Amino acid sequence: MQSSPAQNQNNGAAGGCEVEPDAALAVVLVVVVVLLQLLPVLHVTL
């Protein structure tokens, strides 16, 4: 099932059920941005 990163980059949208590295990176970035925006609010309430 697992392939090298070079092969994953060449698969594109035809990668099947595997999560694209770019999509996973985008999700991580969104979570980090949201947490950074919530930190001041959480810090004040605590």
DSSP file (Angstrom, degrees, kcal/mol; ACC not computed):
  #  RESIDUE AA STRUCTURE BP1 BP2  ACC     N-H-->O    O-->H-N    N-H-->O    O-->H-N    TCO  KAPPA ALPHA  PHI   PSI    X-CA   Y-CA   Z-CA
    1    1 A M              0   0    0      0, 0.0     2,-0.2     0, 0.0    17,-0.1   0.000 360.0 360.0 360.0 -43.8    0.0    0.0    0.0
    2    2 A Q        -     0   0    0      1,-0.0     2,-0.3     0, 0.0     0, 0.0  -0.518 360.0-179.5 -80.0 141.8    2.7    2.4    0.9
    3    3 A S        -     0   0    0     -2,-0.2     5,-0.0     1,-0.1    -1,-0.0  -0.830  35.2 -81.5-131.1 171.1    4.8    4.0   -1.8
    4    4 A S     >  -     0   0    0     -2,-0.3     4,-2.1     1,-0.1     3,-0.4  -0.318  40.6-111.7 -71.9 156.6    7.7    6.4   -1.9
    5    5 A P  H  > S+     0   0    0      0, 0.0     4,-2.0     0, 0.0     5,-0.2   0.848 118.2  58.0 -55.8 -35.0    7.0   10.2   -1.6
    6    6 A A  H  > S+     0   0    0      1,-0.2     4,-1.1     2,-0.2    -2,-0.0   0.905 107.7  46.0 -63.8 -40.6    8.2   10.6   -5.2
    7    7 A Q  H  > S+     0   0    0     -3,-0.4     4,-1.0     1,-0.2    -1,-0.2   0.879 109.9  54.5 -69.2 -36.5    5.6    8.1   -6.4
    8    8 A N  H  X S+     0   0    0     -4,-2.1     4,-0.9     1,-0.2     3,-0.5   0.877 104.6  54.1 -64.1 -37.4    2.9    9.9   -4.3
    9    9 A Q  H  < S+     0   0    0     -4,-2.0    -1,-0.2     1,-0.2    -2,-0.2   0.840 108.7  49.5 -65.6 -32.1    3.7   13.2   -5.9
   10   10 A N  H  < S+     0   0    0     -4,-1.1    -1,-0.2     1,-0.2    -2,-0.2   0.671  98.1  68.9 -81.9 -16.3    3.2   11.7   -9.4
   11   11 A N  H >< S+     0   0    0     -4,-1.0     3,-1.5    -3,-0.5    -1,-0.2   0.901  71.7 171.0 -70.6 -40.4   -0.2   10.1   -8.5
   12   12 A G  G ><  -     0   0    0     -4,-0.9     3,-0.8     1,-0.3    -1,-0.2  -0.431  69.0 -14.2  66.9-137.1   -2.1   13.4   -8.2
   13   13 A A  G 3  S+     0   0    0      1,-0.3     3,-0.5    -2,-0.1    -1,-0.3   0.629 130.4  71.0 -75.0 -13.0   -5.9   13.0   -7.8
   14   14 A A  G <   +     0   0    0     -3,-1.5    -1,-0.3     1,-0.2    -2,-0.2   0.105  62.1 112.4 -90.4  23.0   -5.6    9.3   -8.9
   15   15 A G  S X  S-     0   0    0     -3,-0.8     3,-0.9     1,-0.3     2,-0.3   0.492  71.1-140.6 -76.5  -2.0   -4.0    8.3   -5.7
   16   16 A G  T 3   -     0   0    0     -3,-0.5    -1,-0.3     1,-0.2     0, 0.0  -0.583  61.5 -19.3  82.3-140.5   -7.0    6.2   -4.6
   17   17 A C  T 3  S+     0   0    0     -2,-0.3    -1,-0.2    -3,-0.1     2,-0.1   0.489 104.5 111.4 -87.1  -2.8   -8.1    6.3   -1.0
   18   18 A E  S <  S-     0   0    0     -3,-0.9     2,-0.3     1,-0.1    -3,-0.1  -0.447  75.7-112.0 -72.9 144.9   -4.8    7.5    0.4
   19   19 A V        -     0   0    0     -2,-0.1    -1,-0.1     1,-0.1    -2,-0.1  -0.599  32.2-117.6 -76.8 132.4   -4.7   11.1    1.8
   20   20 A E     >  -     0   0    0     -2,-0.3     4,-2.3     1,-0.1     5,-0.2  -0.463  14.7-130.4 -68.5 139.5   -2.7   13.5   -0.4
   21   21 A P  H  > S+     0   0    0      0, 0.0     4,-2.4     0, 0.0     5,-0.2   0.879 109.4  53.0 -57.2 -38.6    0.3   15.0    1.5
   22   22 A D  H  > S+     0   0    0      2,-0.2     4,-2.2     1,-0.2     5,-0.1   0.898 108.8  49.1 -65.0 -39.3   -0.7   18.5    0.4
   23   23 A A  H  > S+     0   0    0      2,-0.2     4,-2.1     1,-0.2    -1,-0.2   0.912 111.6  48.7 -66.1 -42.3   -4.2   17.9    1.8
   24   24 A A  H  X S+     0   0    0     -4,-2.3     4,-2.1     1,-0.2    -2,-0.2   0.902 111.6  50.0 -64.0 -40.4   -2.8   16.7    5.1
   25   25 A L  H  X S+     0   0    0     -4,-2.4     4,-2.4    -5,-0.2    -2,-0.2   0.895 108.9  52.1 -65.0 -39.7   -0.5   19.6    5.3
   26   26 A A  H  X S+     0   0    0     -4,-2.2     4,-2.3     2,-0.2    -1,-0.2   0.904 108.9  50.2 -63.3 -41.3   -3.4   22.0    4.6
   27   27 A V  H  X S+     0   0    0     -4,-2.1     4,-2.3     2,-0.2    -1,-0.2   0.919 110.6  49.5 -63.2 -43.3   -5.4   20.5    7.4
   28   28 A V  H  X S+     0   0    0     -4,-2.1     4,-2.4     1,-0.2    -2,-0.2   0.917 110.8  50.0 -62.2 -43.1   -2.5   20.8    9.8
   29   29 A L  H  X S+     0   0    0     -4,-2.4     4,-2.5     1,-0.2    -1,-0.2   0.904 110.0  50.4 -63.7 -40.6   -2.0   24.5    8.9
   30   30 A V  H  X S+     0   0    0     -4,-2.3     4,-2.5     2,-0.2    -1,-0.2   0.923 110.9  49.0 -63.0 -43.8   -5.7   25.2    9.4
   31   31 A V  H  X S+     0   0    0     -4,-2.3     4,-2.5     1,-0.2    -2,-0.2   0.913 111.9  49.0 -62.5 -42.5   -5.6   23.6   12.8
   32   32 A V  H  X S+     0   0    0     -4,-2.4     4,-2.5     2,-0.2    -2,-0.2   0.921 111.7  48.6 -63.9 -43.9   -2.5   25.6   13.8
   33   33 A V  H  X S+     0   0    0     -4,-2.5     4,-1.9     2,-0.2    -2,-0.2   0.920 112.5  48.2 -63.2 -43.5   -4.0   28.9   12.6
   34   34 A V  H  X S+     0   0    0     -4,-2.5     4,-1.8     1,-0.2    -1,-0.2   0.918 112.4  48.7 -63.7 -42.9   -7.2   28.3   14.5
   35   35 A L  H  X S+     0   0    0     -4,-2.5     4,-1.5     1,-0.2    -1,-0.2   0.899 109.6  52.1 -64.4 -39.5   -5.4   27.3   17.7
   36   36 A L  H  < S+     0   0    0     -4,-2.5    -1,-0.2     1,-0.2    -2,-0.2   0.867 110.3  48.8 -65.1 -34.3   -3.2   30.4   17.4
   37   37 A Q  H  < S+     0   0    0     -4,-1.9     4,-0.4     1,-0.2    -1,-0.2   0.818 113.8  46.7 -72.9 -29.6   -6.3   32.6   17.1
   38   38 A L  H  X S+     0   0    0     -4,-1.8     4,-2.8     1,-0.2     5,-0.3   0.676  90.9  83.7 -85.3 -17.6   -7.9   30.9   20.1
   39   39 A L  H  X S+     0   0    0     -4,-1.5     4,-2.7     1,-0.2     5,-0.2   0.910  89.6  48.4 -56.3 -48.1   -4.9   31.1   22.4
   40   40 A P  H  > S+     0   0    0      0, 0.0     4,-2.0     0, 0.0    -1,-0.2   0.908 114.1  47.6 -60.0 -39.5   -5.5   34.7   23.6
   41   41 A V  H  > S+     0   0    0     -4,-0.4     4,-2.2     2,-0.2    -2,-0.2   0.930 114.3  45.6 -66.5 -45.5   -9.1   33.9   24.4
   42   42 A L  H  X S+     0   0    0     -4,-2.8     4,-1.8     1,-0.2    -1,-0.2   0.874 112.0  52.6 -65.6 -36.0   -8.3   30.7   26.2
   43   43 A H  H  < S+     0   0    0     -4,-2.7    -1,-0.2    -5,-0.3    -2,-0.2   0.888 110.1  47.6 -67.7 -38.7   -5.5   32.5   28.1
   44   44 A V  H  < S+     0   0    0     -4,-2.0    -2,-0.2    -5,-0.2    -1,-0.2   0.905 112.4  48.9 -69.2 -41.2   -7.8   35.3   29.3
   45   45 A T  H  <        0   0    0     -4,-2.2    -1,-0.2     1,-0.3    -2,-0.2   0.830 360.0 360.0 -70.4 -30.6  -10.5   32.8   30.4
   46   46 A L     <        0   0    0     -4,-1.8    -1,-0.3    -5,-0.2    -2,-0.2   0.484 360.0 360.0 -80.4 360.0   -8.0   30.7   32.3
